[in-house]
Amino acid sequence: MSAFVVDKAHIDALVAAGLRAQDGEYAELPLTWSVPRRRAPARLDYLSADAVGRMLWRENVRSVAARYPNDAVVWANAMREADAYTFPGTTVVRAPGLAAALKAIDCLEYQSCEHRGWKTSEAKRFCEALRARLVALLPGYREAAWGIHDLELAATAGGGGAR
């Protein structure tokens, strides 16, 4: 399996997607996730966007460095770049569409899972929280029935056969 450090644009896209997922009808629900050894959940907002981006990128670099340990100088430089991350803001960065954002989460997870700490990392929990939020924004998701009782009704748009 090969792994690579994602571009800054990839991190920008994930942060922007998380911020956009809080707009409109979800504005009252900030994106939050649990953090190991911390009581209060972490949250994404405009004040934490830089720190969240740094956290995601560092996790990615940590993973690739674990996969390819012989490139210590390369990984030190990549970590310095991750440590200097700043989110340029949503006026500069357009959030990706839902499908692109979900695929970007998959990519980051795949590129970041090469070290032992991934399964309990804050980055993994952020990805899970963002994925859940984005899935809830998919067209028809909120209208779909919670339980399916009739497969024919469930196959129709917005159906689900709820009783």
Helices and strands as residue ranges (DSSP letters): H 8-20, G 24-26, E 31-33, E 42-44, H 49-67, H 72-83, H 98-112, G 118-120, H 122-136, H 151-154
